[in-house]
Amino acid sequence: MTENLVEISDDAIEATGKTKQYVTFLVGDRVYAVDIVMVREIKQWSATTGLPNQPSYTRGVLNLRGTIVPVHDLRARFGGPLTEPGETHVVVIVNIGEQTVGVLVDAVSDIVTVAAGEIRPVPATASELDSSAISGLVNTNDHMVALINLPALFAVPAEATA
Amino acid sequence: MSDASQQISPQRWSVSITWKLAGMVFATSLVAMFLIGAVADNQSRSTALDLTSQKLANRTAAGRLGVKLYGERMESLVATLAASTLGRQPMIEFSSQWNEQFGIDPSASLREAYLDKNPHPFAQRDRLDKGDDGSAYSLQHQRHHPGLRAFADSSGLYDVFLIDPDGNIVYSVRKEDDFATNVIDGPLAGSGLANVFLATKETRSGAVSPLQTYGPSEDAPALFFAAPILADNETFLGVAAIHVSREKLQAAAEGQAGTVEASRTYLVGADGILRSDIAEIDGEDALSRSWQSPLLQQAFAEGRALGETVGITGEPVFAAIETVTWGAEEWAVVTQWEVDVFMAPAREMRELMLLFAAPVLAIILSLAWLVSRSFSRPIASMSGAVARLAAGELLEVPGQKRNDELGGLARALTKINDMAMRNGQIRRALDGAEQALLLTDADGKVTYLNTAMCGLLHRSLAAIQAHDPHFDPDNLIGGSLAPLLALDGGTIVELATIAKPENTVVTLGDHAIRATVSPLFDGNGIRSGYHIEWLDISDQLAIEKQIDDVIGAVATGDFSRRISVESDQPFVANLIRGLNSISEVIDDFLTELRKTLETMSAGDTTQRMSTGRTGRFLEVAEATNSTMAQTGTLVGRIKTSSHEIETAAGGIAAGASDLSARAENQASSLQQTAATMEQLAANVRSNAANIEEVNALAEQSSRAAENGQSVVTNAVNAMTRIEDSAAKVSEIVAVIDSIAFQTNLLALNAAVEAARAGDAGKGFAVVASEVRTLAQRSADAARDINDLIQQSGGEVADGVRLVRSTGTSLEEIATGITKVAATAAQIAASGREQTNGIEDIAAAVNKLDEITQQNSALADKSAGEAAALSTQVEALTALTATFKVDDRDAAPVAKREVDLDTDWQDFASKRVAVSKTDPATMALPKSQTSPAAHATAGAALATVEDDHEDWSEF
């Protein structure tokens, strides 16, 4: 659990006049962030129920107080190996449109507030997939935080079912 | 032939046996050939007959069938003609023309037109198709004639007739003289044609005529078949008739095969008259020639017949006959074959055999004569030779080199002759033998006695006749042997029980005669007779008795007896002389030996026996002389030795006193040694006590080391417990960490909710942030505790390791102490052994001291014994002085006395064997009487020697 990951200066927020809060989390040593408004809940990892014929990064489904939520492995979604989940792993439950989805990450870091002007675009050299998965980059003191485009990553099958 | 006395002329015998053998062989061959010839001839005849009869029967059966079928075919033809338009249409038209056109005499008109005015010759009148009378008949004739002519030609018919119901022949094919005549009242009345017409008209069915002469055909026999021609309403229109061709009938009878040479086939009626012509005989035979034969009658009775008979022309034939029905008549088909012809092959064979038989018989006769000659000639010559052999001539039996039985016979004859010659020689030898011999047959009848036997019997005649007054030695052959054997008093009673030669002694007057009876066996082991040798043994018995007496005396040691009898036998005379001479020689020798020994027993060893003898006598004489000489020498030596012993005894006494002094010296040294040993033993004992103490200390240290080890174990256990507690603390810390994690999550969620609440949630967000900070710090604290516990666990592990190494060191110390204890125990054991060894040495020294004391005493005693020895040697010298000894024997004694002083030890060493005697020798009583003086002296010497050896060993 690293602290003081993101310290955005008050000056920047005030300069733009528009700020947004992001929940940051770790996958390996990389820091990703999602808009806090999309986050519904943060849960400790618990065993999921496997489903047949699912994408390789889908870990199964979770019963979240009566709602069946699919859980995706973010590391696997980004092309890494499947995560070996333990006590300290965390599932971030997010709402993507009407759909509720769980995202398995290594740890939740912090909640950061970012001014709109601080969000940098993704450089053009990245591939199409990367550019669609990452909506922007925020530079903090220590790290570069990637803002994840959740609908692009997980909502496509949701549209198909809808 | 075996009897040589039957003197038959060899030439006559030879001729006879040659011709007999030859004649026999010839006669046998002749009979055999005749039999074979007869059988072969008979067989060939019978075969020919069988073949012929079979062939004829077949041919006849075929002929019969041909005739039958021909008749049936003719019947069928005429019936067809009558029933078809071929016959019926012209019948109707010709008969109507006959009745309507010609009015009063149609016969004359038609005969004129078709016979008289026929342009063709008689045999070809049928060629006219139409008469030139211009009548309607001729028109009809022209229409029907060619068809009917063709019918007749193609069917092989001689002629075809159409006859109207009135009997007018209204048509004929051949236009012979019967044409246009009436068969009822015309010239043809009674002919065959008329008969068949009438029969047909009457019965309205077909008819067949028998063979009859027929006028219009130049009186040739003719056969007719007829059938009625009926209208559709059964109205009788006329008769169709055919004149059958006899040539065709004959051909049918002969069959398809044609004729064989000298065979004939013909037809005969039941009356024996021929019904067919025979081609080989000129002129018409049918109805003119008759053939009567029993075979024919048999055929008509039985349907067929087969056998030999007289043929139609009077020659012997073999004939086969079968009967066949021809119309109303019964005919026979006869096939005959001349016997001479079909038997020709058999006859030729017989002639050929006779032709061959003559030369073969001639060859057999000559061969038989040659073979029998080859037998009879050697037999004749052997017969002559055997006759000459029997007459006593010496010659070779001819034919021995032949390989057949005759050769064997000749060789056997030669062997028999040789044996006979040898037997004659043996008999002559027996006759001339000195030994009296007699042979008998198996029943004991005398068969032979030689000249010596005759002499013996004659010499003893008086004695024999005393037993048997009728005994005649010249007529003994053939007589019984019993009278002679009875003389022995019945020892040999039953000859048949003798299995091997047996002796018996027969006494004849003053002669004793030994008869040796031996059984004789032939080649098969069967007893064939007995052989008896007779020997006069009277003189021999007398001499034997005297020799027995003398030998008996010698055996008991009496050599004074002599044999006084004289013998004329050289061997026995020599034996007697020898025995007498042996007795004399032994007697002389023993006398001299006795005298010599008597002088020796008197103490004189100078007497000697004479050595002028040989063999054992010489050996015994020399041995006796040697004994005398040796005894003399021995006594001389004993005398010399006595002197030597005396001197030695003095030396011994001196040595013994010297020894005694030395022994005392030795004893004092030994006492010193014993004292030193005691001191040594005391030191060793003190060492042993020290070692025991060391041992006890080592055991104590060992126990202490063991206690240290148990302390180490307890320390290790305590450390393990500390490790367990640390693990539990770690678990608790993990729980705290987990709670911090959960709290952090809760704070995050609270922050999320606060963010959603917008400005309203800002205060809540601050709280959440604080909570998160707290959770963070809890987690950090938990982590610190965990690190501390980890560190403490590592140190505890180090402690455990150190304690364990302490335990190992303690263990090694304990082991070292145990080893020290063991070594101390070993040293203690060695100390005890040393003590024992020192005690043993001390004991040995004491023992040594004791022995030395004893030795000293013994040396004293030896000196005394040496003195006693001197006394006894003097006694010995006195004893030997009684012997008379030659001077030569005593001489070496003086020489030895000279170097006795320097040599006494050497003398003693030569007596070692005596010194080895049992210690019991020492126990002998010291004072002895004179007979034991030698032994005592020896014992004294031995004692001295013993001590001497002991000292040198010590």
Chai-1 contact restraints between the chains, C-beta under 6 A:
chainA,res_idxA,chainB,res_idxB,connection_type,confidence,min_distance_angstrom,max_distance_angstrom,comment,restraint_id
A,Q21,B,A755,contact,1.0,0.0,6.0,A-B,restraint_1
A,I36,B,V752,contact,1.0,0.0,6.0,A-B,restraint_2
A,I36,B,A755,contact,1.0,0.0,6.0,A-B,restraint_3
A,V39,B,V752,contact,1.0,0.0,6.0,A-B,restraint_4
A,I42,B,L745,contact,1.0,0.0,6.0,A-B,restraint_5
A,I42,B,L748,contact,1.0,0.0,6.0,A-B,restraint_6
A,I42,B,N749,contact,1.0,0.0,6.0,A-B,restraint_7
A,V108,B,L748,contact,1.0,0.0,6.0,A-B,restraint_8
A,I111,B,A751,contact,1.0,0.0,6.0,A-B,restraint_9
